[in-house]
Amino acid sequence: MKPDDLAAAAVGSLPDGQLVVALGGGADSAVAAWVSSQRPGTRALFVRHGLEGSDALEAAVRDLAAKLEIPVTYVDAPIEPGSALEERARRERWNAIERSRGPGETIVTGHTLDDQAETVLMNLLRGAGSGGIAGMETGRPGVARPLLRISRTDVREVATELGLPFADDPANESLQHLRNRIRHRLLPQLETEYRPGIRRILARAGALVAADDATIEDLSTDVPILDEPGAVGIPAAVLATVPGPVASRAVRRALRRLLSPYAGTLTDVEAVLAVALGRSESTNVSDGLIARREGPLVVVSRSSVPPPNPVDIAVPSVLAFGDMRVAFETTKKPAVHRRSTLFADPGIFAERIVLRAAVEGDRIDIDGGTKTVRTVLAEHGVPVRRRSAWPVVASDARIVAVAGIRIASWARPATTDTIAITLERNQP
């Protein structure tokens, strides 16, 4: 393939706006940079993992940037040796690229048709669903792959003809990684013994599956996902009634918000759906997440919400407390008021009063005795994961109020003059 022919085939895949090319030092990303450099303002990015061959790859990137006259940002993301090295490096690389992307920039990668065939076959061997078998998209919001329909051989020929500096990553030769075994052993055997042109056939099959997958993805967007810091919630009844593929995709969309850019494993999805269908009350999910039933929702979150720092209370004021706000104002107690508003005697606020998180052992006075704050929270349906971060109003060790829920019996106002304590959720 001639450079002009490749450019004509690739440029149409580039969206409008500023481009940042993810350079790896190889021929593929070098050609992607050459195509992208024809757009004014293009820049490049190289992630330093500190692995074998990294110095040679970085040197090739520097020479390429000088030849194409584009600026390069170098980002350190060291990877420790050990198991799943390829997967960990890929995740860290994408995280670093996403962190370094500017507003409105599109990331350009050098993935080729061969990469697509390898991805489709690798995901098929792993038992992936339609999303995995569909392979990579030519373009999605924020990412463009202009070489995805062009073979690796053609791309390398163009890089050589143009004299673009590049180096071969020694990690691509290690048969320890599944992708490399597919690249160097399985695909060549399929090509010679079973089906010539297998790479293009696999890429085409992926494209056909992608069309069906897009329909499932579109239907899944009708399933509501509720966001809060460190957690997502999905209505269990909806997951139980929509078609299985749609429910699975909705769960993947929810998990991606916590595991970005990944959407969890098949085991994760099945675990969340088991909670939705009542087969389990709670279960562990990847990366330390827990899926549990909370009323009508299946909530995926960390084990608990970290408690915010204590804050001195002034009247009037509105204090941020985690994902909530607590307002304090002097007022007359109305006959009708919001359930989330409590009323306290103004005299209490003459001393130092603190807004802090509930802790183990806190008790609040009620008519005829006391009750633990944790019991009060449980009685009012506050999820276990939120109880350690729920705001209470405290005077020294005495609990004046559990915000939004209960006022201590001794703290009630004796007259209509009062301090209103109102709990609200922050708007996302």
GIQUI-V99383 format. One line per field, one symbol per residue. ss: DSSP state (2 for helix, 1 for strand, 0 for the rest). psi: psi as a letter, one per 30 degrees, with the letter a starting at -180 (. if undefined). burial: I if it has 16 or more other C-alpha atoms within 10 Angstrom, else O. A space follows every 10 residues. Layout:
# GIQUI-V99383
ss->???
psi->???
burial->???
This chain:
# GIQUI-V99383
ss->0022222222 2000000011 1110002222 2222220000 0011111100 0002222222 2222222200 0111110000 0000222222 2222222222 0000011100 0022222222 2222200002 2220000011 0011000000 0222222222 2200000002 2220000222 2222222222 2220000222 2222222222 2222222222 0000111100 1111122222 2002222222 2222222220 0000022222 2222220000 0111122211 1111001111 1000000000 1100001111 1001111111 1100000000 1111022222 0001111000 0011110011 1122222220 0002222000 1111100111 1100011022 2000001111 11111000
psi->kleeeeeefe effkllakkj kjkffleefe eeeeefffkk gkllkkkjfg lkfeeeeeee eeeeeeefhk lkkkkkikkk lalheeeeee eeeeeeeeef klkfkkkklg kleeeeeeee eeeeffhlae eeffakkekl jfkkifgfgk leeeeeeeee efhkkllkjf fffkgfkeee eeefeeeeee eefejkgeee eeeeeeeeee eeeeeeeeef ffjkkkklkg lkkkkeeeef flkeeeeeee eeeeefffgk glglleeeee eeeeeeggfk ellkllhglk klkjbflkkk llelkkklkl kkklklljkk jbglkkkkkk lkjleklkfg klklkffegf lkkkjlkklk fkkkkljgal kkeeeeeefg gkkeffefgk klkkjbfkje kjkfekkkef gkkfafkljk jkklkkk.
burial->OOIOOIIOOI IOIIIOOIII IIIIIIIIII IIIIIIIOOO OIIIIIIIIO OOOIOOIIOI IIOIIOOOOI OIOOIOOOIO OOOOOIOOIO OIIOOIIOOO IOOOIIIIII IIIIIIIIII IIIIOOOIII IIIIIIOIIO OOIIIIIIII IIOIIIIIIO OOOIIIIOIO OOOOOOIOII IIIOOOIIOO OOOOOOOIII OIIIIIIOII OOIOOIIOII OOIOIOOOOO IIIIIIOIIO OOOOIIIIII IIIIIOIIOO OOIIOOOIIO IIIIIIIOOO OIIIIOOOII IIIIOOIIII IIIIIIIIOO OOIIOOOIII IIOOIIIIII OOIOOOOOOO IIIIIIOIOO OOIIIIIIIO OIIIIOOOOO OOIIOIIOOO OIIOIIIIII IIIIIOOOII IIIIIIIIIO IIIOOOIIII IIIIOOOO
